[in-house]
Structures are given as structure tokens and as C-alpha cells.
Amino acid sequence: MPTPADRHPAHRHPASRLAEHRQPEHGRPAFERADRRVSGRARALRAALVPLVVVPVLALAACAGDAPASPGTPAASTPAATASTNPPAAAFPLTVDNCGTHVTLDAPPERIVAIKSSTAEMVAALGAADRLVGTAFSDGPPPQELAAALADVPVISEKVPGQEALLAVEPDFVYGGWESNFSADGVGERDALAGYGIATYVSPSACKEPGYQPDPLTFDDVFSEIREAGAVLGEPAAAEQVVAQQQKTLDGVEPLAGQSVVWWSSGTDTPFVGAGIGAPQMLLSAAGLTNVFAGVQDTWTSVGWEEVVAANPDLLVLVDSVWNTAENKKAALAANPATAALDAVKNERYVVVPFAATEAGVRNADTVADLVTQVTALGG
């Protein structure tokens, strides 16, 4: 998601025979193998891994099912709407179409790096935490039920690691929470990592490619990601259990009566708020709350405080993060004469959600239930 400087810092923008293929864009070669200076250990890793296998587009499409949708393809046939066309079971070799990149694995990954809390928690929830060789860019502590599984996993970096730091732990699979995690000044672009024999996977909810971005994100999309991640990790049975538990939690939620809400994610001078097609909207809708900015066709968006004041929402959802805590947000609202006059501020009608629970993942159903519980405790 786009970010000004005061948002989340990163918003500034062996399975043998691993292969990835991105369809050429505007004549760009399918693979670009730039020479990179890497450590001796990284060079040893590169030599030890089996060379990259380039798979033709048609062959990959045959493995994966349908070819990726073009921007003009009807919504019903886009990957976001038909994620189940990717293999749902632990059958290898397995190919998935991930944000427009075909990822092929001959066996479940054994050395996983997870970037962002949502992906580390997904791996742990699927019972594969013992295969994590590193995590990076944590958004906060994991939920209690996953804390023990993740407690001893090495932390590579507090932010997105550099490529040398990534290669040092010799991963065969990198699971990123955002597409921007895979950049030349971060862990490396996906094609480049494929050249080292490292498969990559991005949370499908974060895809920005035309025809791949969920519009809007739904719990069906979240469940599809859980199932697909289960297939990729070789844990399909665990994925079904996670989905069943999430569905049970949602079924037990009694939606509220549509009170208006502004979801303040980050930013101070210019608030960055939940818009109409991303995880905030999905969570608020499931809880029976009305998002003031639901009409904005984006996942998150920047607005002016005057727009928040004009809306005078019944409630404010404050996202709690280490770089912009809920307590800091409360203090900022009280100190600003304009926002201090809001009924929600005067009456402290705040709902707090941890940042790691605000992106698509295994926390979402519990977050819906928690939203309802917190709003009910405020008096409905």
C-alpha cells in the first residue's frame, strides 16, 4: 500500500528443482540474471542449489490449471476469485500462479523465511514453524496460541532484510507479506531469487497486479490463501482445520447495528485509513460496522483530518503498532482542537486492533469477534 514518510517504515518503498516464471512484460526477458556481489557463503549456496529450470508458459499453465487472467478477463475468472484452481492438495510437483508469477516446487520447502508477521503466523498456524529458518519485519508479538511455536525462530531483521542477510540463512522458500518485500534494495527481486534456487510467494491478498488484486477482499479470499499456503507447504489437512476454525468463529459472531467508523492505520499529519476493498473493510463489514471511507476504491488511503471531522464517526478503530501506538493516536486526537471536538474522542469511543491482525491472515476471524466484543463493551 502507498505510504507517506510517517507510515509503516517498509511502505517506503531444499525442494530440488525450483522454478519461477514471470510472463514477459513489454518485451522484458522472462528472467534477468544480474551479477550481484554476494558473500562467500551465498556463493556456496548458489553453487550447491540445482540450476534454475525455465518452464514454458503453456507447460506451467497446464500444471496450474487455467492461465492467468488478463486485465480484461471477467472478475469471475480472475485468480482472486478462483484461487481454488491452484492445487489444493499436497501433490508435488506443484505450480501456483502467484500475483502473476508462476512458482513451481517439486517438494514442500524445508528452509522457510517469512517476511511480515502475517506470513510467519500463517506458517506457524499450518504446523510448519519448525521449518522457519528466519523471520523479518515483525509487526508485533504473535497471538498467544502461536507464541511458543515462533519463540525460537531467528529474527533476521527488524525490517526487510538485505539479500546478503537472506542468503546467509540458506532458504529454499521466502514468503512475503507484500510484493514490495521483493525489491532490488531488499531481499531481491523474485526473478533474481529464483536464480539462486529460492522459490518466492506473496500473500495473494497483497497482489497489486491487474486481475490479481482482490476487489474487494473477502473471507473466501483469505480461506483460499490458507488452503493454497497449506498446499505449498505440504500441509493441506492443517489448512482445512484452520479454515474450519475460522469459519466457526465467524459463524458465532452476531454483527452489530452499523455504527460509523474511521479505521486509522497510521500517519499523523495525514491519516492513513482503511478504505473500501482491503482487510479493514472486510473486517468492519463482518462485524456489522459502517466504514466512513468504504467508497474509496483502494485497500488503504490517505485523507485529511477535515474529512474525518466532517464524518464525525461513532467510533474510531486505532491500529496499534510499535511505530504508531494506539496510545500515541489517542494523545494526538486529544491534542488536535479539531479532532478533540469529535464525539468519539470526547467519549473515548476507541477500538484497538494490533497491526498484525489488520492484514489478511489467520487472525482475521478472531479480529472480527474482538471488534464486536470491544464495541459492545463501549455500550453497543
C-alpha positions as CSV (number, residue, x, y, z in Angstrom):
1,M,0.0,0.0,0.0
2,P,1.2,3.5,-0.7
3,T,2.7,5.5,2.2
4,P,3.9,8.9,3.1
5,A,7.1,9.1,5.2
6,D,5.3,8.8,8.5
7,R,3.6,5.5,7.8
8,H,5.0,2.0,8.3
9,P,8.8,2.2,7.6
10,A,8.7,-0.5,4.9
11,H,5.9,1.2,3.0
12,R,8.7,3.4,1.6
13,H,9.1,1.9,-1.0
14,P,15.7,-27.8,-0.2
15,A,12.9,-28.5,-2.6
16,S,15.0,-29.6,-5.5
17,R,14.4,-28.1,-9.0
18,L,12.7,-24.8,-8.1
19,A,11.4,-22.7,-10.9
20,E,9.7,-19.4,-11.3
21,H,8.5,-17.8,-14.5
22,R,7.1,-14.3,-14.8
23,Q,5.4,-13.6,-18.1
24,P,7.4,-11.1,-20.1
25,E,6.1,-7.5,-19.9
26,H,6.7,-5.0,-22.7
27,G,9.4,-7.2,-24.2
28,R,11.3,-7.7,-21.0
29,P,13.0,-11.1,-20.8
30,A,11.4,-13.7,-18.7
31,F,14.4,-13.8,-16.5
32,E,17.0,-11.2,-15.7
33,R,20.1,-12.6,-14.1
34,A,22.1,-9.6,-12.9
35,D,25.5,-10.1,-11.5
36,R,25.4,-9.5,-7.7
37,R,28.1,-9.2,-5.2
38,V,27.3,-11.8,-2.5
39,S,29.1,-13.3,0.4
40,G,31.2,-16.4,0.1
41,R,28.5,-18.3,1.9
42,A,25.9,-17.1,-0.5
43,R,28.1,-18.1,-3.5
44,A,28.4,-21.5,-2.0
45,L,24.7,-21.7,-1.6
46,R,24.2,-20.7,-5.2
47,A,26.6,-23.4,-6.4
48,A,25.0,-26.1,-4.2
49,L,21.5,-25.4,-5.4
50,V,20.3,-27.1,-8.6
51,P,20.3,-24.7,-11.5
52,L,17.1,-22.8,-12.4
53,V,14.7,-24.7,-14.7
54,V,12.8,-22.4,-17.0
55,V,9.4,-23.8,-17.7
56,P,7.4,-22.5,-20.8
57,V,4.3,-20.6,-20.1
58,L,2.0,-23.2,-21.6
59,A,3.5,-26.0,-19.6
60,L,3.2,-24.1,-16.4
61,A,-0.4,-23.2,-17.2
62,A,-1.1,-26.8,-17.8
63,C,0.2,-27.7,-14.4
64,A,-1.6,-24.9,-12.7
65,G,-4.9,-25.2,-14.4
66,D,-6.1,-22.0,-16.1
67,A,-3.7,-19.4,-17.4
68,P,-3.6,-16.1,-15.5
69,A,-6.4,-13.7,-16.4
70,S,-5.7,-10.7,-18.5
71,P,-6.9,-7.3,-17.2
72,G,-10.0,-7.7,-19.4
73,T,-11.0,-11.1,-18.1
74,P,-14.3,-11.1,-16.2
75,A,-14.0,-11.0,-12.5
76,A,-15.3,-14.5,-12.0
77,S,-12.3,-15.9,-13.7
78,T,-9.6,-13.8,-12.1
79,P,-7.1,-15.6,-9.8
80,A,-8.5,-13.7,-6.8
81,A,-11.9,-15.1,-7.5
82,T,-10.7,-18.6,-8.5
83,A,-7.8,-19.3,-6.2
84,S,-9.1,-22.8,-5.8
85,T,-7.9,-23.5,-9.3
86,N,-4.4,-23.7,-7.8
87,P,-3.7,-27.1,-6.5
88,P,-5.4,-27.5,-3.0
89,A,-3.7,-30.7,-2.0
90,A,-0.1,-31.8,-1.1
91,A,0.7,-33.1,-4.5
92,F,4.1,-32.4,-5.9
93,P,5.4,-31.1,-8.2
94,L,3.1,-28.2,-7.6
95,T,2.7,-25.0,-9.5
96,V,0.8,-21.9,-8.4
97,D,0.1,-18.7,-10.1
98,N,1.1,-16.1,-7.5
99,C,0.5,-12.4,-8.4
100,G,1.4,-13.2,-12.0
101,T,4.5,-15.2,-11.2
102,H,4.3,-19.0,-11.6
103,V,6.0,-20.8,-8.7
104,T,6.9,-24.4,-9.1
105,L,8.1,-26.7,-6.3
106,D,9.0,-30.4,-6.5
107,A,8.6,-30.9,-2.8
108,P,7.5,-28.9,0.3
109,P,10.0,-26.2,1.3
110,E,12.3,-27.1,4.2
111,R,14.0,-23.8,4.9
112,I,11.5,-21.0,5.0
113,V,11.9,-17.3,5.6
114,A,8.8,-15.3,6.5
115,I,8.7,-11.6,6.0
116,K,5.9,-9.8,7.9
117,S,4.0,-11.1,10.9
118,S,1.0,-12.3,8.9
119,T,3.2,-14.8,6.9
120,A,5.1,-16.1,9.9
121,E,1.8,-16.7,11.7
122,M,0.4,-18.4,8.7
123,V,3.4,-20.8,8.6
124,A,3.0,-21.5,12.4
125,A,-0.7,-22.0,12.2
126,L,-0.2,-24.6,9.5
127,G,2.2,-26.5,11.7
128,A,5.4,-25.7,9.8
129,A,7.1,-23.3,12.3
130,D,9.9,-25.9,12.7
131,R,10.9,-25.2,9.1
132,L,11.3,-21.5,9.6
133,V,15.0,-20.5,9.4
134,G,14.2,-16.9,9.9
135,T,11.6,-14.2,10.2
136,A,11.8,-10.5,9.4
137,F,9.8,-7.3,9.7
138,S,7.6,-8.3,12.6
139,D,4.6,-6.1,13.2
140,G,4.3,-7.1,16.9
141,P,4.1,-10.2,19.1
142,P,2.2,-13.2,17.8
143,P,-1.1,-14.3,19.3
144,Q,-0.8,-16.4,22.4
145,E,-1.6,-19.7,20.7
146,L,1.3,-19.3,18.2
147,A,3.8,-17.7,20.5
148,A,5.5,-20.9,21.6
149,A,5.9,-22.2,18.0
150,L,7.6,-18.9,16.9
151,A,9.6,-18.2,20.1
152,D,12.9,-19.7,19.0
153,V,12.8,-18.7,15.3
154,P,15.8,-16.5,14.5
155,V,15.0,-12.9,13.6
156,I,16.9,-11.9,10.5
157,S,16.0,-8.2,10.5
158,E,13.6,-5.8,12.2
159,K,12.7,-4.5,8.7
160,V,13.0,-6.1,5.3
161,P,16.4,-7.8,5.2
162,G,19.0,-7.2,2.6
163,Q,19.8,-10.0,0.1
164,E,23.1,-11.0,1.9
165,A,21.3,-11.4,5.2
166,L,18.7,-13.6,3.5
167,L,21.1,-15.8,1.6
168,A,23.1,-16.3,4.8
169,V,20.3,-18.5,6.3
170,E,20.2,-20.6,3.1
171,P,16.4,-20.5,2.5
172,D,14.7,-22.5,-0.2
173,F,11.4,-20.5,0.1
174,V,10.6,-16.9,1.0
175,Y,7.0,-16.0,2.0
176,G,6.4,-12.2,1.8
177,G,3.5,-10.3,3.1
178,W,3.8,-7.6,0.4
179,E,5.0,-7.6,-3.2
180,S,7.3,-4.7,-2.2
181,N,9.2,-7.1,0.1
182,F,10.8,-8.4,-3.1
183,S,12.8,-5.4,-4.3
184,A,16.4,-4.9,-5.5
185,D,17.2,-3.0,-2.4
186,G,15.5,-5.6,-0.1
187,V,15.8,-9.3,-0.3
188,G,15.9,-9.2,-4.1
189,E,13.5,-9.4,-7.0
190,R,11.7,-12.6,-7.4
191,D,13.4,-13.5,-10.7
192,A,16.8,-12.9,-9.1
193,L,16.0,-15.1,-6.1
194,A,14.8,-17.8,-8.5
195,G,18.3,-17.7,-10.0
196,Y,19.6,-18.8,-6.6
197,G,17.1,-21.7,-6.5
198,I,14.9,-19.9,-4.0
199,A,11.1,-20.0,-4.5
200,T,9.1,-17.0,-3.5
201,Y,5.4,-16.5,-2.6
202,V,3.5,-13.3,-1.8
203,S,0.3,-13.2,0.2
204,P,-2.4,-13.2,-2.6
205,S,-4.4,-10.5,-0.7
206,A,-1.5,-8.1,-1.3
207,C,-1.2,-8.7,-5.0
208,K,-1.3,-5.5,-7.0
209,E,-1.1,-6.9,-10.5
210,P,-4.2,-6.1,-12.6
211,G,-6.5,-9.1,-12.4
212,Y,-4.9,-10.4,-9.3
213,Q,-5.8,-7.8,-6.6
214,P,-8.9,-8.9,-4.7
215,D,-11.6,-6.4,-5.3
216,P,-12.9,-6.4,-2.6
217,L,-11.0,-8.8,-0.3
218,T,-13.4,-11.3,1.2
219,F,-13.1,-14.1,3.7
220,D,-13.3,-16.5,0.8
221,D,-10.1,-15.0,-0.5
222,V,-8.5,-15.4,3.0
223,F,-9.6,-19.0,3.2
224,S,-8.2,-19.6,-0.3
225,E,-4.8,-18.3,0.7
226,I,-4.8,-20.5,3.8
227,R,-5.6,-23.5,1.6
228,E,-3.0,-22.6,-1.0
229,A,-0.3,-21.9,1.6
230,G,-1.2,-25.3,3.1
231,A,-0.7,-26.9,-0.3
232,V,2.6,-25.1,-1.0
233,L,3.9,-26.1,2.5
234,G,2.6,-29.7,2.2
235,E,0.1,-29.2,5.0
236,P,-3.3,-29.4,3.3
237,A,-5.0,-31.1,6.3
238,A,-3.8,-28.4,8.7
239,A,-5.1,-25.7,6.3
240,E,-8.6,-27.3,6.3
241,Q,-8.5,-27.3,10.1
242,V,-7.6,-23.6,10.3
243,V,-10.3,-22.7,7.8
244,A,-12.9,-24.7,9.7
245,Q,-11.9,-22.9,13.0
246,Q,-12.0,-19.5,11.3
247,Q,-15.5,-20.2,9.8
248,K,-16.7,-21.5,13.2
249,T,-15.6,-18.2,14.8
250,L,-17.3,-16.1,12.1
251,D,-20.5,-18.1,12.4
252,G,-20.5,-17.3,16.1
253,V,-20.3,-13.5,15.6
254,E,-23.6,-11.5,15.9
255,P,-23.0,-8.4,13.7
256,L,-23.6,-5.0,15.2
257,A,-26.0,-2.4,14.1
258,G,-24.0,-0.4,11.6
259,Q,-22.3,2.3,13.6
260,S,-20.0,4.5,11.5
261,V,-16.2,4.0,11.9
262,V,-13.0,5.5,10.8
263,W,-10.2,3.0,10.7
264,W,-6.9,4.9,11.5
265,S,-4.0,2.7,10.5
266,S,-1.0,5.0,10.5
267,G,0.2,8.5,9.7
268,T,-0.2,11.6,11.9
269,D,-0.4,14.8,10.0
270,T,-2.1,12.9,7.2
271,P,-4.0,9.9,8.5
272,F,-3.8,6.6,6.5
273,V,-7.2,4.9,6.9
274,G,-8.9,1.8,5.9
275,A,-10.7,2.1,2.5
276,G,-13.2,0.1,0.6
277,I,-11.6,-3.1,-0.8
278,G,-9.0,-4.3,1.7
279,A,-8.8,-6.1,5.0
280,P,-10.2,-3.2,7.1
281,Q,-13.4,-3.1,5.1
282,M,-13.7,-6.9,5.2
283,L,-13.3,-6.9,9.0
284,L,-15.6,-4.0,9.6
285,S,-18.3,-5.3,7.3
286,A,-18.2,-8.8,9.0
287,A,-18.6,-7.0,12.4
288,G,-21.6,-5.0,11.2
289,L,-19.8,-1.7,11.3
290,T,-20.0,1.0,8.5
291,N,-16.7,2.3,7.2
292,V,-16.8,6.0,6.5
293,F,-14.4,5.6,3.7
294,A,-15.9,2.5,2.1
295,G,-16.5,4.4,-1.1
296,V,-12.8,4.8,-1.8
297,Q,-11.6,2.1,-4.3
298,D,-8.5,1.1,-2.5
299,T,-7.2,-1.0,0.3
300,W,-6.0,1.9,2.4
301,T,-6.0,5.6,1.6
302,S,-4.7,9.0,2.8
303,V,-7.3,11.5,3.9
304,G,-7.4,14.9,5.5
305,W,-8.3,15.4,9.1
306,E,-11.1,17.7,7.9
307,E,-12.7,14.7,6.2
308,V,-12.6,12.7,9.4
309,V,-14.1,15.7,11.3
310,A,-16.8,16.2,8.8
311,A,-17.8,12.5,9.0
312,N,-18.0,12.7,12.9
313,P,-17.8,8.8,13.2
314,D,-19.4,7.0,16.0
315,L,-16.2,5.0,16.7
316,L,-12.5,5.2,15.9
317,V,-10.6,2.0,15.2
318,L,-7.0,2.7,16.3
319,V,-4.3,0.3,14.9
320,D,-1.7,-0.4,17.4
321,S,1.9,-0.6,16.1
322,V,5.4,-0.1,17.5
323,W,5.9,2.9,15.2
324,N,2.5,4.5,15.9
325,T,0.9,3.1,19.0
326,A,-2.8,3.4,19.9
327,E,-1.9,5.4,22.9
328,N,0.0,7.9,20.7
329,K,-3.0,8.1,18.5
330,K,-5.3,8.9,21.4
331,A,-3.0,11.6,22.6
332,A,-2.8,13.1,19.1
333,L,-6.6,13.1,18.7
334,A,-7.0,14.9,22.1
335,A,-4.3,17.4,21.3
336,N,-5.7,18.4,17.9
337,P,-8.5,21.0,18.5
338,A,-10.5,19.8,15.5
339,T,-10.5,16.1,16.4
340,A,-10.8,16.8,20.1
341,A,-14.3,18.1,19.3
342,L,-15.4,14.7,17.8
343,D,-18.0,12.9,19.8
344,A,-15.9,9.7,19.6
345,V,-12.9,11.4,21.0
346,K,-14.7,13.2,23.8
347,N,-16.4,10.0,24.8
348,E,-13.3,7.8,24.2
349,R,-15.1,5.5,21.8
350,Y,-12.0,3.8,20.7
351,V,-11.4,0.2,19.5
352,V,-7.8,-1.0,19.4
353,V,-6.6,-3.6,16.9
354,P,-2.9,-4.8,16.7
355,F,-1.3,-4.1,13.3
356,A,-0.5,-7.7,12.7
357,A,-4.3,-8.5,12.8
358,T,-5.2,-5.9,10.2
359,E,-3.8,-7.7,7.1
360,A,-5.2,-10.9,5.6
361,G,-4.2,-13.9,7.6
362,V,-5.0,-16.3,10.3
363,R,-6.0,-13.6,12.8
364,N,-8.9,-12.2,10.8
365,A,-11.9,-14.1,12.2
366,D,-10.8,-13.6,15.8
367,T,-10.4,-9.9,15.0
368,V,-14.0,-9.7,13.8
369,A,-15.1,-11.2,17.1
370,D,-12.9,-8.9,19.0
371,L,-14.3,-5.8,17.3
372,V,-17.8,-6.9,18.2
373,T,-16.7,-7.5,21.8
374,Q,-15.0,-4.1,22.2
375,V,-17.8,-2.2,20.6
376,T,-20.3,-4.0,22.8
377,A,-18.3,-3.1,25.9
378,L,-18.5,0.6,24.9
379,G,-22.3,0.4,25.0
380,G,-23.1,-1.0,21.6
